[in-house]
Amino acid sequence: GASAGRVDIAPHRAVYTLELGRTRQGGNVSGARGALVMEWAKSCAGWTVKQRLKLEMTDNEGNAIETDSNFSSFEASDGLQYSFTSRNLRGGRVTEDIQGHARLDAKGGAGTADFTQPKGTRFDLPKGTIFPTRHMEDLISAARRGERIVFRTVFDGASLDGPLGVNAVIGQSRPRATGNWVREPLTNRPSWHMRLAFFPLKTSKPEPDYELGMRVFENAVADELELDYGSFTVKAKIDRIEALERPKC
């Protein structure tokens, strides 16, 4: 496998088409389609991550349900400061509107997350909490070392669940790209399949709230996404990808 050196995340924007994957017994979803846009942008101060997800689901009675999720965050280069906004709509009506910022006292230390929307909401972040960009770097570093299970406490601010326990199972390395990925500079590199399970720390449920399967290239570009909501899954197929400019710091 590749050596466990510094992880070089590639600033990029990727567009995915969403469709229904698997359905499980007892579920009430018979169809799903939509789009997802993911963006990682680098500045001299840190990383800005944006995600826009639009999904139309159809239930077993033929009723359509439209959801729209907008999330953005900024994570400082030292991994100690973090800000976030999240806005979710269902059927055109706002169901969740979140804004706030978080900080860690030191690397590996504890911290706090304070919400300006809903005002007054606060979470204590336990020692060892990290933010999403650092989490991605940790996963890729662990994959390079050949580790198969990686557990981290992560705060992303995407919901009111507070910090999450994220358990990642990492598959075997694919040392070389194949097919169309060989011709794409962003993906002509090693990759790993990963499956992440997300557990809110404020609950003691044995089952995760949701799971995410994906193939991750060593520069954090991801494809073969599968969003697992329990009774059904949604697959994301990449349509196009483009590199974003790196800052000259």
C-alpha positions as CSV (number, residue, x, y, z in Angstrom):
1,G,0.0,0.0,0.0
2,A,0.9,3.7,-0.2
3,S,3.0,5.2,2.6
4,A,1.2,7.1,5.4
5,G,2.5,10.6,4.5
6,R,0.8,13.9,4.4
7,V,-2.7,13.8,2.9
8,D,-3.1,16.2,0.0
9,I,-6.8,16.9,-0.4
10,A,-7.6,18.2,-3.9
11,P,-9.8,21.3,-4.1
12,H,-12.6,20.1,-6.4
13,R,-16.3,20.2,-7.2
14,A,-18.2,17.0,-8.1
15,V,-21.8,16.6,-9.4
16,Y,-23.7,13.4,-8.8
17,T,-27.0,11.9,-10.0
18,L,-29.1,10.2,-7.3
19,E,-31.3,7.2,-7.7
20,L,-33.0,4.6,-5.5
21,G,-30.7,1.8,-4.5
22,R,-31.9,-1.0,-2.3
23,T,-35.2,-1.2,-0.4
24,R,-35.8,-3.3,2.7
25,Q,-38.8,-5.0,4.1
26,G,-41.1,-2.7,6.0
27,G,-40.0,0.4,4.1
28,N,-42.3,3.0,2.6
29,V,-40.1,4.3,-0.3
30,S,-40.6,3.0,-3.8
31,G,-38.6,5.5,-5.8
32,A,-36.0,8.2,-5.4
33,R,-34.2,10.6,-7.8
34,G,-32.2,13.8,-7.4
35,A,-28.8,15.4,-7.5
36,L,-25.9,16.1,-5.2
37,V,-23.1,18.7,-5.5
38,M,-20.0,18.5,-3.3
39,E,-17.3,21.1,-3.2
40,W,-14.0,21.3,-1.3
41,A,-12.4,24.8,-1.7
42,K,-9.1,25.7,-0.2
43,S,-8.0,29.1,1.1
44,C,-4.9,30.2,3.0
45,A,-6.9,30.1,6.2
46,G,-8.5,26.7,5.8
47,W,-11.1,24.6,4.0
48,T,-14.7,25.5,2.9
49,V,-16.9,22.5,2.2
50,K,-20.3,22.9,0.5
51,Q,-23.0,20.3,-0.1
52,R,-26.3,20.7,-1.9
53,L,-28.6,17.7,-2.1
54,K,-32.1,17.7,-3.8
55,L,-34.0,14.5,-3.6
56,E,-37.6,13.5,-4.7
57,M,-38.9,10.3,-3.1
58,T,-42.0,8.4,-3.9
59,D,-43.8,6.4,-1.2
60,N,-45.7,3.1,-1.7
61,E,-48.9,5.0,-2.3
62,G,-47.4,7.0,-5.1
63,N,-47.1,10.3,-3.1
64,A,-44.0,12.4,-3.9
65,I,-41.9,14.0,-1.2
66,E,-39.3,16.6,-2.1
67,T,-36.4,17.4,0.2
68,D,-33.7,20.0,-0.2
69,S,-30.6,20.2,1.9
70,N,-27.9,22.9,1.9
71,F,-24.8,22.6,4.1
72,S,-21.6,24.6,4.2
73,S,-18.7,24.8,6.7
74,F,-15.3,26.4,7.2
75,E,-12.6,24.6,9.0
76,A,-9.4,26.4,10.0
77,S,-6.1,24.9,8.8
78,D,-5.0,24.1,12.4
79,G,-8.3,22.2,12.9
80,L,-9.2,24.2,16.0
81,Q,-11.9,26.6,14.7
82,Y,-15.0,25.6,12.7
83,S,-18.2,27.3,11.5
84,F,-21.3,25.8,9.9
85,T,-24.7,26.5,8.4
86,S,-27.3,23.9,7.5
87,R,-30.8,24.5,6.0
88,N,-33.2,21.7,5.2
89,L,-36.6,21.9,3.4
90,R,-39.3,19.3,2.9
91,G,-42.1,20.0,0.5
92,G,-40.8,23.6,0.1
93,R,-41.1,24.3,3.9
94,V,-38.1,24.8,6.2
95,T,-37.7,22.0,8.6
96,E,-34.3,22.8,10.1
97,D,-32.2,26.0,10.1
98,I,-28.9,25.8,11.8
99,Q,-25.9,28.2,12.2
100,G,-23.1,28.3,14.6
101,H,-19.4,27.9,15.3
102,A,-17.2,25.5,17.3
103,R,-13.7,25.5,18.7
104,L,-11.3,23.1,20.3
105,D,-9.0,24.1,23.1
106,A,-6.1,22.2,21.5
107,K,-5.4,19.3,19.2
108,G,-6.8,16.3,20.9
109,G,-8.5,18.5,23.5
110,A,-12.1,19.2,24.4
111,G,-14.1,22.1,23.1
112,T,-17.6,23.6,22.6
113,A,-20.1,24.2,19.8
114,D,-22.3,27.3,20.1
115,F,-25.3,27.7,17.8
116,T,-26.6,31.2,16.8
117,Q,-29.6,29.4,15.2
118,P,-31.4,27.9,17.2
119,K,-30.1,30.6,19.6
120,G,-28.6,29.4,22.9
121,T,-28.0,25.8,21.8
122,R,-24.6,24.5,23.0
123,F,-22.8,21.2,23.0
124,D,-19.7,20.2,24.9
125,L,-17.2,18.5,22.6
126,P,-15.3,15.7,24.4
127,K,-11.5,15.2,24.2
128,G,-10.5,13.8,20.9
129,T,-13.3,15.5,18.9
130,I,-12.3,16.5,15.3
131,F,-14.0,18.3,12.5
132,P,-14.8,16.8,9.0
133,T,-11.7,17.8,7.0
134,R,-9.4,16.4,9.7
135,H,-11.6,13.3,9.8
136,M,-11.2,12.7,6.1
137,E,-7.4,13.2,6.4
138,D,-7.4,10.6,9.3
139,L,-9.3,8.1,7.2
140,I,-7.0,8.3,4.3
141,S,-3.9,8.2,6.5
142,A,-5.3,5.1,8.2
143,A,-6.1,3.5,4.9
144,R,-2.5,4.0,3.7
145,R,-1.3,2.3,6.9
146,G,-3.5,-0.7,6.2
147,E,-5.9,-0.1,9.1
148,R,-9.3,-1.6,8.7
149,I,-11.4,0.0,11.5
150,V,-11.2,3.6,12.5
151,F,-13.4,5.2,15.1
152,R,-13.5,9.0,15.7
153,T,-15.6,11.5,17.5
154,V,-16.6,14.1,14.9
155,F,-18.6,17.3,15.0
156,D,-20.0,18.6,11.7
157,G,-22.9,20.9,12.7
158,A,-25.2,19.4,10.1
159,S,-27.9,18.6,12.6
160,L,-28.9,19.1,16.3
161,D,-27.5,15.7,17.2
162,G,-24.2,17.2,18.5
163,P,-21.0,15.3,18.2
164,L,-21.1,11.9,16.5
165,G,-19.3,8.7,16.9
166,V,-18.2,7.6,13.4
167,N,-17.1,4.1,12.9
168,A,-15.3,3.5,9.5
169,V,-14.6,0.1,8.0
170,I,-11.9,0.4,5.3
171,G,-11.6,-2.1,2.5
172,Q,-8.5,-3.3,0.5
173,S,-6.5,-0.7,-1.4
174,R,-7.0,-0.3,-5.2
175,P,-3.4,0.8,-6.1
176,R,-4.4,1.9,-9.6
177,A,-7.4,3.5,-11.2
178,T,-9.3,1.7,-14.0
179,G,-11.6,2.6,-16.9
180,N,-12.4,6.3,-17.4
181,W,-10.7,7.2,-14.1
182,V,-7.3,6.6,-15.6
183,R,-7.8,9.6,-18.0
184,E,-9.0,11.9,-15.1
185,P,-6.0,13.5,-13.2
186,L,-8.1,13.8,-10.1
187,T,-8.8,10.1,-9.9
188,N,-5.7,8.4,-11.5
189,R,-4.5,7.3,-8.1
190,P,-5.0,4.8,-5.4
191,S,-8.4,4.4,-3.7
192,W,-10.3,2.5,-0.9
193,H,-13.8,1.5,-0.3
194,M,-15.1,2.7,3.1
195,R,-18.3,2.4,5.0
196,L,-19.1,4.9,7.7
197,A,-21.7,4.4,10.5
198,F,-22.8,7.5,12.4
199,F,-23.9,7.3,16.1
200,P,-25.1,10.4,18.0
201,L,-23.2,10.4,21.3
202,K,-26.2,11.7,23.2
203,T,-28.1,8.5,22.7
204,S,-27.2,4.9,23.5
205,K,-28.9,3.2,20.5
206,P,-26.9,0.2,19.2
207,E,-27.9,1.0,15.6
208,P,-26.4,3.9,13.7
209,D,-28.6,6.9,12.6
210,Y,-27.4,6.4,9.1
211,E,-24.5,4.9,7.1
212,L,-22.5,6.1,4.1
213,G,-20.6,3.8,1.7
214,M,-18.1,5.3,-0.8
215,R,-14.9,4.8,-2.7
216,V,-12.3,7.4,-1.6
217,F,-9.3,8.3,-3.7
218,E,-6.2,9.4,-1.8
219,N,-6.9,13.1,-2.5
220,A,-10.4,12.9,-0.9
221,V,-12.4,12.7,-4.2
222,A,-15.2,10.2,-3.7
223,D,-17.4,8.2,-6.0
224,E,-19.6,5.1,-5.7
225,L,-21.6,6.7,-2.9
226,E,-24.4,4.9,-1.2
227,L,-26.5,6.8,1.4
228,D,-28.1,4.2,3.7
229,Y,-31.2,5.5,5.6
230,G,-32.2,2.1,7.1
231,S,-35.3,1.1,5.2
232,F,-33.8,2.2,1.8
233,T,-30.6,3.4,0.2
234,V,-29.8,6.1,-2.4
235,K,-26.9,5.6,-4.8
236,A,-25.0,8.6,-6.2
237,K,-23.4,8.3,-9.6
238,I,-20.7,10.9,-10.5
239,D,-21.6,13.0,-13.6
240,R,-18.7,15.4,-13.7
241,I,-15.8,16.6,-11.7
242,E,-13.5,19.6,-11.9
243,A,-10.5,20.8,-10.1
244,L,-10.7,24.1,-8.2
245,E,-7.9,26.6,-8.0
246,R,-5.3,26.2,-5.1
247,P,-4.4,29.4,-3.3
248,K,-0.9,30.8,-3.4
249,C,-0.1,31.4,0.3
